[in-house]
Amino acid sequence: MTPRINLVTLGVADVAAARAFYQRLGLTASSAGNDHVAFFDANGIVLGVYGHDALAQDANVASQPPPVFRGVSLAWNAADEAEVYAIIAHAVACGASLVKAPHKVFWGGYSGYFADPDGHLWEVAFNPFFPLSAQGRIELPS
């Protein structure tokens, strides 16, 4: 078995609205989606948006209103500090909420947070210890 994460699915209140938000953010929706689900290529990982209640039903768990803090964040790594600002400003202009303004952080990098319209938390970070490849992917040290 080879461990991997190929797809991250977010439960959303309105699939069409979530699709529109992520398209404004710059992701391209795949033709594999439909009125009930949308898929986006996120540079090696597929991001999916699916109805919150339908996702709970699919997993055979009780649907409950999402908590304010879900205990999960998604990360968008930037090439430098200026790009952190640019990404967060763009996300807010697209309809995200600013959660935490970009700033220098204790571990030596630079980060801030926004929440998508459904409250999913995104960290935008420049991490000088995790350089990005030419394809924009993190290159972890061995």
DSSP file (Angstrom, degrees, kcal/mol; ACC not computed):
  #  RESIDUE AA STRUCTURE BP1 BP2  ACC     N-H-->O    O-->H-N    N-H-->O    O-->H-N    TCO  KAPPA ALPHA  PHI   PSI    X-CA   Y-CA   Z-CA
    1    1 A M              0   0    0      0, 0.0     0, 0.0     0, 0.0     0, 0.0   0.000 360.0 360.0 360.0 134.5    0.0    0.0    0.0
    2    2 A T        -     0   0    0      2,-0.0     2,-0.1     0, 0.0     0, 0.0  -0.940 360.0-131.6-107.6 115.3    1.2    3.5   -0.9
    3    3 A P        +     0   0    0      0, 0.0     2,-0.3     0, 0.0     0, 0.0  -0.402  42.8 150.1 -64.8 138.3   -0.2    6.2    1.5
    4    4 A R        -     0   0    0     -2,-0.1     2,-0.5     0, 0.0    -2,-0.0  -0.979  43.8-138.9-162.8 154.5   -1.6    9.1   -0.4
    5    5 A I        +     0   0    0     -2,-0.3     3,-0.1     1,-0.1     0, 0.0  -0.983  31.0 160.0-115.7 116.6   -4.2   11.9   -0.3
    6    6 A N        +     0   0    0     -2,-0.5    40,-3.1     1,-0.3     2,-0.4   0.730  61.7  27.7-105.3 -30.7   -5.8   12.3   -3.7
    7    7 A L  E     -a   46   0A   0     38,-0.2     2,-0.5     2,-0.0    -1,-0.3  -0.998  52.7-165.9-142.7 133.2   -9.0   14.1   -2.9
    8    8 A V  E     -a   47   0A   0     38,-2.7    40,-3.3    -2,-0.4     2,-0.5  -0.989  16.2-161.4-117.1 122.8  -10.3   16.4   -0.2
    9    9 A T  E     -a   48   0A   0     -2,-0.5     2,-0.5    38,-0.2    40,-0.2  -0.914   1.1-158.3-109.7 128.3  -14.1   16.9   -0.1
   10   10 A L  E     -a   49   0A   0     38,-3.0    40,-2.3    -2,-0.5     2,-0.5  -0.898  16.1-133.0-103.9 128.6  -15.6   19.9    1.7
   11   11 A G  E     -a   50   0A   0     -2,-0.5     2,-0.3    38,-0.2    40,-0.2  -0.695  34.9-176.4 -77.8 127.3  -19.2   19.7    2.8
   12   12 A V  E     -a   51   0A   0     38,-2.5    40,-2.8    -2,-0.5    41,-0.2  -0.871  37.1-130.5-128.7 157.7  -21.0   22.9    1.8
   13   13 A A  S    S+     0   0    0     -2,-0.3     2,-0.4     1,-0.3    -1,-0.1   0.842 101.6  20.0 -73.0 -34.2  -24.4   24.4    2.2
   14   14 A D     >  -     0   0    0      1,-0.1     4,-2.5    36,-0.1    -1,-0.3  -0.916  63.3-162.1-143.8 108.4  -24.8   25.2   -1.5
   15   15 A V  H  > S+     0   0    0     -2,-0.4     4,-3.0    -3,-0.2     5,-0.2   0.898  93.4  51.0 -60.6 -43.5  -22.7   23.4   -4.2
   16   16 A A  H  > S+     0   0    0      1,-0.2     4,-2.3     2,-0.2    -1,-0.2   0.909 112.2  46.6 -63.0 -41.6  -23.4   26.0   -6.9
   17   17 A A  H  > S+     0   0    0      2,-0.2     4,-2.3     1,-0.2    -1,-0.2   0.902 113.9  47.9 -67.3 -40.4  -22.3   28.9   -4.6
   18   18 A A  H  X S+     0   0    0     -4,-2.5     4,-2.6     2,-0.2     5,-0.2   0.912 110.7  51.8 -66.0 -42.0  -19.2   27.0   -3.5
   19   19 A R  H  X S+     0   0    0     -4,-3.0     4,-2.0    -5,-0.2    -2,-0.2   0.933 111.0  48.3 -57.8 -46.1  -18.3   26.1   -7.1
   20   20 A A  H  X S+     0   0    0     -4,-2.3     4,-2.4     2,-0.2    -2,-0.2   0.896 110.8  50.9 -63.4 -41.2  -18.6   29.8   -8.0
   21   21 A F  H  X S+     0   0    0     -4,-2.3     4,-2.0     1,-0.2    -2,-0.2   0.954 111.9  45.5 -61.3 -50.3  -16.5   30.9   -5.1
   22   22 A Y  H  X>S+     0   0    0     -4,-2.6     5,-2.4     1,-0.2     4,-0.7   0.815 111.8  52.6 -67.8 -28.8  -13.7   28.5   -5.9
   23   23 A Q  H ><5S+     0   0    0     -4,-2.0     3,-0.8    -5,-0.2    -1,-0.2   0.911 108.7  49.6 -69.3 -41.5  -13.8   29.5   -9.5
   24   24 A R  H 3<5S+     0   0    0     -4,-2.4    -2,-0.2     1,-0.2    -1,-0.2   0.865 105.5  58.9 -61.4 -34.4  -13.5   33.1   -8.6
   25   25 A L  H 3<5S-     0   0    0     -4,-2.0    -1,-0.2    -5,-0.2    -2,-0.2   0.727 129.3 -98.2 -67.5 -21.6  -10.5   32.1   -6.4
   26   26 A G  T <<5S+     0   0    0     -3,-0.8     2,-0.2    -4,-0.7    -3,-0.2   0.415  80.4 129.4 120.4   0.5   -8.9   30.8   -9.6
   27   27 A L      < -     0   0    0     -5,-2.4     2,-0.5    13,-0.0    -1,-0.4  -0.613  52.7-131.7 -84.7 147.9   -9.6   27.0   -9.6
   28   28 A T        -     0   0    0     13,-0.4    13,-0.9    -2,-0.2     2,-0.2  -0.881  17.7-129.6-102.9 124.3  -11.1   25.4  -12.7
   29   29 A A  B     -B   40   0A   0     -2,-0.5    11,-0.2    11,-0.2     2,-0.2  -0.497  23.6-126.6 -71.9 137.7  -14.1   23.2  -12.2
   30   30 A S    >   -     0   0    0      9,-3.1     3,-1.3    -2,-0.2     9,-0.4  -0.486  13.0-124.1 -80.6 152.9  -13.8   19.8  -13.9
   31   31 A S  T 3  S+     0   0    0      1,-0.2    -1,-0.1    -2,-0.2    -2,-0.0   0.580 103.4  81.8 -70.3  -8.8  -16.4   18.5  -16.3
   32   32 A A  T 3  S+     0   0    0      7,-0.1    -1,-0.2     2,-0.0    -3,-0.0   0.659  80.5  83.6 -70.1 -14.9  -16.6   15.4  -13.9
   33   33 A G    <   -     0   0    0     -3,-1.3     2,-0.2     6,-0.2     5,-0.2  -0.173  55.3-178.1 -81.8 178.0  -18.9   17.4  -11.6
   34   34 A N  B >   -C   37   0A   0      3,-2.8     3,-0.6    -2,-0.0    -1,-0.1  -0.775  53.8 -61.2-153.3-163.0  -22.6   18.0  -11.8
   35   35 A D  T 3  S+     0   0    0     -2,-0.2   -19,-0.2     1,-0.2   -20,-0.2   0.702 133.1  44.2 -65.6 -18.2  -25.3   19.9   -9.8
   36   36 A H  T 3  S+     0   0    0      1,-0.2    15,-0.9   -21,-0.1     2,-0.3   0.582 121.5  21.6-104.3 -13.5  -24.5   17.9   -6.7
   37   37 A V  E <   -CD  34  50A   0     -3,-0.6    -3,-2.8    13,-0.2     2,-0.4  -0.991  57.2-162.0-155.1 145.0  -20.7   17.9   -6.7
   38   38 A A  E     - D   0  49A   0     11,-2.1    11,-2.4    -2,-0.3     2,-0.4  -0.988   8.0-159.8-130.3 143.9  -17.9   19.9   -8.1
   39   39 A F  E     - D   0  48A   0     -2,-0.4    -9,-3.1    -9,-0.4     2,-0.4  -0.955   6.0-171.2-124.1 142.1  -14.2   18.9   -8.5
   40   40 A F  E     -BD  29  47A   0      7,-2.5     7,-2.6    -2,-0.4     2,-0.7  -0.991  26.6-123.3-132.9 139.1  -11.2   21.2   -9.0
   41   41 A D  E     - D   0  46A   0    -13,-0.9   -13,-0.4    -2,-0.4     5,-0.2  -0.742  25.9-175.3 -79.9 118.3   -7.6   20.4   -9.8
   42   42 A A        -     0   0    0      3,-2.7     3,-0.3    -2,-0.7    -1,-0.1  -0.354  61.8 -76.5-112.8  50.5   -5.5   21.9   -7.0
   43   43 A N  S    S-     0   0    0      1,-0.2     3,-0.1    -2,-0.0    -2,-0.0   0.947 113.4 -14.6  60.3  55.8   -2.1   21.1   -8.3
   44   44 A G  S    S+     0   0    0      1,-0.2     2,-0.4    93,-0.0    -1,-0.2   0.155 128.2  73.2 109.3 -18.5   -1.9   17.4   -7.6
   45   45 A I  S    S-     0   0    0     -3,-0.3    -3,-2.7   -37,-0.0     2,-0.5  -0.980  75.8-131.4-124.0 140.4   -4.8   17.1   -5.2
   46   46 A V  E     -aD   7  41A   0    -40,-3.1   -38,-2.7    -2,-0.4     2,-0.5  -0.797  15.4-153.2 -91.6 130.1   -8.4   17.2   -6.2
   47   47 A L  E     -aD   8  40A   0     -7,-2.6    -7,-2.5    -2,-0.5     2,-0.3  -0.905  15.8-170.1-100.0 127.1  -10.6   19.5   -4.2
   48   48 A G  E     -aD   9  39A   0    -40,-3.3   -38,-3.0    -2,-0.5     2,-0.4  -0.899  13.5-158.9-116.4 147.8  -14.3   18.5   -4.1
   49   49 A V  E     +aD  10  38A   0    -11,-2.4   -11,-2.1    -2,-0.3     2,-0.3  -0.998  21.5 165.5-124.3 132.9  -17.4   20.4   -2.8
   50   50 A Y  E     -aD  11  37A   0    -40,-2.3   -38,-2.5    -2,-0.4   -13,-0.2  -0.975  47.4 -77.4-144.9 148.5  -20.4   18.3   -2.0
   51   51 A G  E  >  -a   12   0A   0    -15,-0.9     4,-2.6    -2,-0.3     5,-0.2  -0.219  38.9-131.8 -52.9 134.3  -23.6   19.1   -0.1
   52   52 A H  H  > S+     0   0    0    -40,-2.8     4,-2.0     1,-0.2     5,-0.2   0.926 105.8  42.3 -55.3 -51.8  -23.0   19.0    3.7
   53   53 A D  H  > S+     0   0    0    -41,-0.2     4,-2.4     1,-0.2    -1,-0.2   0.884 114.1  51.9 -66.7 -38.1  -26.0   16.8    4.5
   54   54 A A  H  > S+     0   0    0      2,-0.2     4,-2.5     1,-0.2    -1,-0.2   0.871 108.4  51.8 -65.7 -36.5  -25.3   14.5    1.5
   55   55 A L  H  X S+     0   0    0     -4,-2.6     4,-1.8     2,-0.2    -2,-0.2   0.912 110.2  48.3 -66.4 -41.9  -21.7   14.0    2.6
   56   56 A A  H  X>S+     0   0    0     -4,-2.0     5,-2.6    -5,-0.2     4,-0.5   0.922 112.6  48.7 -61.9 -44.0  -22.9   13.0    6.1
   57   57 A Q  H ><5S+     0   0    0     -4,-2.4     3,-1.0     1,-0.2    -2,-0.2   0.908 108.8  53.1 -63.0 -41.9  -25.4   10.6    4.6
   58   58 A D  H 3<5S+     0   0    0     -4,-2.5    -1,-0.2     1,-0.3    -2,-0.2   0.870 112.4  44.6 -61.0 -37.3  -22.7    9.1    2.3
   59   59 A A  H 3<5S-     0   0    0     -4,-1.8    -1,-0.3    -5,-0.1    -2,-0.2   0.488 112.9-122.0 -85.0  -3.6  -20.5    8.5    5.3
   60   60 A N  T <<5 +     0   0    0     -3,-1.0     2,-0.3    -4,-0.5    -3,-0.2   0.897  69.8 126.0  62.3  42.9  -23.4    7.1    7.3
   61   61 A V      < -     0   0    0     -5,-2.6    -1,-0.3    -6,-0.1     2,-0.2  -0.895  69.1 -91.5-125.4 159.4  -23.0    9.7   10.1
   62   62 A A        -     0   0    0     -2,-0.3     2,-0.5    -3,-0.1    -5,-0.0  -0.479  39.9-125.5 -69.9 135.4  -25.5   12.1   11.6
   63   63 A S        +     0   0    0     -2,-0.2   -10,-0.1   -10,-0.0    -1,-0.1  -0.704  37.2 169.9 -82.5 129.2  -25.6   15.5    9.9
   64   64 A Q        -     0   0    0     -2,-0.5    -8,-0.0   -12,-0.1     0, 0.0  -0.941  44.7 -84.4-133.1 156.3  -25.1   18.4   12.3
   65   65 A P        -     0   0    0      0, 0.0     0, 0.0     0, 0.0     0, 0.0  -0.363  57.6-101.9 -58.4 138.8  -24.4   22.1   11.8
   66   66 A P        -     0   0    0      0, 0.0     4,-0.1     0, 0.0    -3,-0.0  -0.378  37.3-119.3 -62.7 138.5  -20.7   22.6   11.2
   67   67 A P        -     0   0    0      0, 0.0     3,-0.2     0, 0.0    -3,-0.0  -0.304  22.6-111.5 -70.1 163.7  -18.9   24.0   14.3
   68   68 A V  S    S+     0   0    0      1,-0.2     2,-0.6     2,-0.1     0, 0.0   0.935 112.5  34.6 -62.5 -45.2  -17.2   27.3   14.1
   69   69 A F        -     0   0    0      1,-0.1    -1,-0.2     2,-0.0    51,-0.1  -0.955  67.9-174.8-113.6 118.8  -13.8   25.5   14.4
   70   70 A R        -     0   0    0     -2,-0.6    -1,-0.1     2,-0.3     3,-0.1   0.531  44.0-115.7 -89.1  -8.2  -13.7   22.1   12.8
   71   71 A G  S    S+     0   0    0      1,-0.2     2,-0.3     0, 0.0    -2,-0.0   0.655  86.6  92.1  80.5  15.5  -10.2   21.2   13.9
   72   72 A V        -     0   0    0      2,-0.0    49,-0.5    50,-0.0     2,-0.3  -0.996  48.6-177.1-141.0 142.2   -8.9   21.1   10.3
   73   73 A S  E     -e  121   0B   0     -2,-0.3     2,-0.3    -3,-0.1    49,-0.2  -0.992  18.6-139.5-135.6 150.6   -7.3   23.7    8.0
   74   74 A L  E     -e  122   0B   0     47,-2.6    49,-3.4    -2,-0.3     2,-0.4  -0.745  23.6-140.7 -97.7 153.7   -6.3   23.5    4.4
   75   75 A A  E     -e  123   0B   0     -2,-0.3     2,-0.5    47,-0.2    49,-0.2  -0.956  17.4-170.1-125.4 139.6   -3.0   25.1    3.5
   76   76 A W  E     -e  124   0B   0     47,-2.7    49,-1.8    -2,-0.4     2,-0.3  -0.959  21.5-150.3-122.1 106.5   -2.0   27.1    0.4
   77   77 A N  E     -e  125   0B   0     -2,-0.5     2,-0.2    47,-0.2    49,-0.2  -0.631  10.1-153.9 -86.0 137.3    1.8   27.6    0.4
   78   78 A A        -     0   0    0     47,-3.7    49,-0.5    -2,-0.3     3,-0.1  -0.653  22.5-124.0-107.5 161.9    3.1   30.8   -1.2
   79   79 A A  S    S-     0   0    0     -2,-0.2     2,-0.3     1,-0.1    53,-0.1   0.736  88.3 -11.0 -77.2 -24.4    6.5   31.5   -2.7
   80   80 A D  S  > S-     0   0    0      1,-0.1     4,-1.3    45,-0.1     3,-0.3  -0.957  79.8 -84.6-163.6 176.1    7.2   34.5   -0.5
   81   81 A E  H  > S+     0   0    0     -2,-0.3     4,-1.7     1,-0.2     3,-0.3   0.884 121.8  56.0 -60.7 -41.2    5.7   36.9    2.1
   82   82 A A  H  > S+     0   0    0      1,-0.2     4,-2.2     2,-0.2    -1,-0.2   0.875 104.5  53.4 -61.0 -37.5    4.2   39.2   -0.6
   83   83 A E  H  > S+     0   0    0     -3,-0.3     4,-2.8     2,-0.2    -1,-0.2   0.842 101.8  59.3 -68.3 -31.4    2.4   36.3   -2.2
   84   84 A V  H  X S+     0   0    0     -4,-1.3     4,-2.3    -3,-0.3     5,-0.2   0.958 108.9  44.7 -58.1 -49.8    0.8   35.5    1.2
   85   85 A Y  H  X S+     0   0    0     -4,-1.7     4,-2.7     1,-0.2     5,-0.2   0.926 113.6  50.1 -58.1 -46.3   -0.7   39.0    1.2
   86   86 A A  H  X S+     0   0    0     -4,-2.2     4,-2.3     1,-0.2    -2,-0.2   0.907 111.1  47.7 -63.0 -43.3   -1.8   38.8   -2.5
   87   87 A I  H  X S+     0   0    0     -4,-2.8     4,-2.7     2,-0.2    -1,-0.2   0.934 114.1  46.0 -64.9 -46.3   -3.5   35.4   -2.0
   88   88 A I  H  X S+     0   0    0     -4,-2.3     4,-2.4    -5,-0.2     5,-0.2   0.918 113.0  49.6 -65.2 -42.2   -5.4   36.4    1.1
   89   89 A A  H  X S+     0   0    0     -4,-2.7     4,-2.2    -5,-0.2    -1,-0.2   0.913 112.5  48.6 -61.6 -41.5   -6.5   39.8   -0.5
   90   90 A H  H  X S+     0   0    0     -4,-2.3     4,-1.5    -5,-0.2    -2,-0.2   0.923 110.2  51.0 -63.6 -45.0   -7.7   37.9   -3.6
   91   91 A A  H  <>S+     0   0    0     -4,-2.7     5,-2.6     1,-0.2     4,-0.5   0.915 111.0  48.2 -60.2 -43.7   -9.6   35.3   -1.4
   92   92 A V  H ><5S+     0   0    0     -4,-2.4     3,-1.2     1,-0.2    -1,-0.2   0.905 109.6  52.6 -64.4 -41.0  -11.3   38.1    0.5
   93   93 A A  H 3<5S+     0   0    0     -4,-2.2    -1,-0.2     1,-0.3    -2,-0.2   0.787 107.3  54.5 -63.9 -26.2  -12.2   39.9   -2.8
   94   94 A C  T 3<5S-     0   0    0     -4,-1.5    -1,-0.3    -3,-0.2    -2,-0.2   0.534 134.8 -84.2 -84.9  -7.6  -13.7   36.6   -4.0
   95   95 A G  T < 5S+     0   0    0     -3,-1.2    -3,-0.2    -4,-0.5    -2,-0.1   0.451  84.7 132.5 119.7   2.7  -16.0   36.3   -0.9
   96   96 A A      < -     0   0    0     -5,-2.6     2,-0.4    -6,-0.2    -1,-0.3  -0.350  54.1-119.5 -76.6 164.7  -13.8   34.7    1.8
   97   97 A S  E     -F  115   0B   0     18,-2.6    18,-2.4    19,-0.1     2,-0.5  -0.902  21.4-121.5-104.9 135.2  -13.7   36.1    5.3
   98   98 A L  E     +F  114   0B   0     -2,-0.4    16,-0.2    16,-0.2     3,-0.1  -0.640  35.0 171.5 -72.8 124.0  -10.4   37.3    6.7
   99   99 A V  E     +     0   0B   0     14,-2.3     2,-0.3    -2,-0.5    15,-0.2   0.816  69.3   3.9-100.3 -45.2   -9.7   35.3    9.9
  100  100 A K  E    S-F  113   0B   0     13,-2.0    13,-2.3     3,-0.0    -1,-0.3  -0.947  77.1-123.8-147.8 121.3   -6.2   36.3   10.7
  101  101 A A  E     -     0   0B   0     -2,-0.3    10,-0.1    11,-0.2   -16,-0.0  -0.279  43.0 -90.2 -63.5 148.2   -4.1   38.9    8.9
  102  102 A P  E     +     0   0B   0      0, 0.0     2,-0.3     0, 0.0    10,-0.3  -0.305  61.9 150.9 -60.1 140.5   -0.7   37.8    7.5
  103  103 A H  E     -F  111   0B   0      8,-2.0     8,-2.4    -3,-0.1     2,-0.2  -0.978  52.0 -78.8-161.5 164.9    2.2   38.2    9.9
  104  104 A K  E     -F  110   0B   0     -2,-0.3     6,-0.3     6,-0.2     2,-0.3  -0.532  52.6-148.2 -69.7 135.8    5.6   36.8   10.8
  105  105 A V    >   -     0   0    0      4,-2.2     3,-2.1    -2,-0.2     4,-0.1  -0.724  22.5-107.5-113.9 161.7    5.1   33.6   12.9
  106  106 A F  T 3  S+     0   0    0      1,-0.3    -1,-0.1    -2,-0.3    -2,-0.0   0.724 112.8  61.3 -58.3 -27.3    7.1   32.0   15.7
  107  107 A W  T 3  S-     0   0    0      1,-0.0    -1,-0.3     0, 0.0     3,-0.1   0.428 122.6 -97.3 -86.2   3.0    8.3   29.1   13.5
  108  108 A G  S <  S+     0   0    0     -3,-2.1    -2,-0.1     1,-0.3     2,-0.1   0.447  91.5  92.2 102.5   0.7   10.1   31.5   11.2
  109  109 A G  S    S-     0   0    0     18,-0.1    -4,-2.2    -4,-0.1     2,-0.4  -0.158  70.6-110.6-107.9-155.6    7.6   31.8    8.4
  110  110 A Y  E     +FG 104 126B   0     16,-2.1    16,-3.1    -6,-0.3     2,-0.3  -0.992  41.0 154.6-144.4 128.6    4.8   34.1    7.4
  111  111 A S  E     +FG 103 125B   0     -8,-2.4    -8,-2.0    -2,-0.4     2,-0.3  -0.987  18.6 178.1-155.8 164.8    1.1   33.2    7.4
  112  112 A G  E     - G   0 124B   0     12,-1.8    12,-3.0    -2,-0.3     2,-0.4  -0.925  22.9-125.9-154.7 173.5   -2.5   34.3    7.7
  113  113 A Y  E     +FG 100 123B   0    -13,-2.3   -14,-2.3    -2,-0.3   -13,-2.0  -0.965  17.9 179.5-132.7 145.4   -5.9   32.7    7.5
  114  114 A F  E     -FG  98 122B   0      8,-2.3     8,-3.2    -2,-0.4     2,-0.4  -0.940  19.4-138.7-132.0 161.2   -9.2   33.1    5.6
  115  115 A A  E     -FG  97 121B   0    -18,-2.4   -18,-2.6    -2,-0.3     6,-0.2  -0.968  18.0-128.4-118.7 136.6  -12.4   31.1    5.7
  116  116 A D    >   -     0   0    0      4,-2.4     3,-2.6    -2,-0.4   -19,-0.1  -0.217  45.4 -86.3 -70.6 173.5  -14.4   30.2    2.6
  117  117 A P  T 3  S+     0   0    0      0, 0.0    -1,-0.1     0, 0.0   -99,-0.0   0.703 132.1  52.0 -59.6 -18.6  -18.1   31.1    2.6
  118  118 A D  T 3  S-     0   0    0      2,-0.1  -107,-0.0  -100,-0.0   -22,-0.0   0.374 122.9-104.2 -95.8   3.9  -18.9   27.8    4.4
  119  119 A G    <   +     0   0    0     -3,-2.6     2,-0.3     1,-0.3   -49,-0.2   0.505  65.5 154.6  89.6   4.7  -16.4   28.5    7.1
  120  120 A H        -     0   0    0      1,-0.1    -4,-2.4   -51,-0.1     2,-0.4  -0.537  43.3-126.4 -68.4 128.4  -13.6   26.1    5.9
  121  121 A L  E     -eG  73 115B   0    -49,-0.5   -47,-2.6    -2,-0.3     2,-0.5  -0.618  25.9-171.2 -85.7 129.9  -10.4   27.4    7.2
  122  122 A W  E     -eG  74 114B   0     -8,-3.2    -8,-2.3    -2,-0.4     2,-0.5  -0.983   9.0-155.6-120.6 125.2   -7.5   28.1    4.9
  123  123 A E  E     -eG  75 113B   0    -49,-3.4   -47,-2.7    -2,-0.5     2,-0.5  -0.854   5.2-160.4 -93.8 135.1   -4.0   29.0    6.0
  124  124 A V  E     +eG  76 112B   0    -12,-3.0   -12,-1.8    -2,-0.5     2,-0.4  -0.980  25.9 171.0-113.5 121.4   -1.9   30.9    3.5
  125  125 A A  E     -eG  77 111B   0    -49,-1.8   -47,-3.7    -2,-0.5     2,-0.5  -0.961  39.3-151.1-138.7 147.2    1.8   30.5    4.4
  126  126 A F  E     - G   0 110B   0    -16,-3.1   -16,-2.1    -2,-0.4   -47,-0.1  -0.987  24.3-175.2-108.2 119.4    5.3   31.2    3.2
  127  127 A N    >   -     0   0    0     -2,-0.5     3,-1.7   -49,-0.5   -18,-0.1  -0.928  15.8-165.8-118.9 106.0    7.5   28.6    4.8
  128  128 A P  T 3  S+     0   0    0      0, 0.0    -1,-0.1     0, 0.0   -19,-0.1   0.663  90.8  58.1 -65.7 -12.9   11.2   29.1    4.1
  129  129 A F  T 3  S+     0   0    0      1,-0.2   -20,-0.0    -3,-0.0   -21,-0.0   0.555 103.2  54.2 -92.1  -9.7   11.9   25.5    5.3
  130  130 A F  S <  S-     0   0    0     -3,-1.7    -3,-0.3    10,-0.1    -1,-0.2  -0.743  81.0-162.2-121.6  79.8    9.5   24.0    2.8
  131  131 A P        -     0   0    0      0, 0.0     8,-2.5     0, 0.0     2,-0.4  -0.245  17.1-121.4 -62.8 152.9   10.7   25.2   -0.6
  132  132 A L  B     -H  138   0C   0      6,-0.2     6,-0.2   -53,-0.1   -54,-0.0  -0.769  20.2-129.5 -96.4 140.3    8.3   24.9   -3.5
  133  133 A S    >   -     0   0    0      4,-3.0     3,-2.0    -2,-0.4    -1,-0.1  -0.165  38.6 -91.3 -73.4 176.5    9.1   23.0   -6.7
  134  134 A A  T 3  S+     0   0    0      1,-0.3    -1,-0.1     2,-0.1    -2,-0.0   0.780 131.7  54.9 -60.2 -26.6    8.7   24.5  -10.2
  135  135 A Q  T 3  S-     0   0    0      2,-0.1    -1,-0.3   -92,-0.0    -3,-0.0   0.444 122.8-107.8 -86.5  -0.7    5.2   23.0  -10.1
  136  136 A G  S <  S+     0   0    0     -3,-2.0     2,-0.3     1,-0.3   -59,-0.2   0.684  74.6 136.4  84.0  18.6    4.4   24.8   -6.9
  137  137 A R        -     0   0    0      1,-0.1    -4,-3.0   -93,-0.0    -1,-0.3  -0.759  61.2-102.7-101.1 147.1    4.5   21.7   -4.7
  138  138 A I  B     -H  132   0C   0     -2,-0.3     2,-0.7    -6,-0.2    -6,-0.2  -0.408  25.5-150.6 -65.8 137.3    6.2   21.5   -1.3
  139  139 A E        -     0   0    0     -8,-2.5    -1,-0.1    -2,-0.1    -7,-0.0  -0.877  16.3-156.2-110.6  97.3    9.5   19.7   -1.3
  140  140 A L        -     0   0    0     -2,-0.7   -10,-0.1   -10,-0.1     2,-0.1  -0.442  21.0-111.3 -72.0 143.1    9.8   18.2    2.2
  141  141 A P              0   0    0      0, 0.0    -1,-0.1     0, 0.0   -12,-0.0  -0.436 360.0 360.0 -68.3 151.2   13.3   17.4    3.5
  142  142 A S              0   0    0     -2,-0.1    -2,-0.0     0, 0.0     0, 0.0   0.487 360.0 360.0 -82.4 360.0   14.1   13.7    3.7
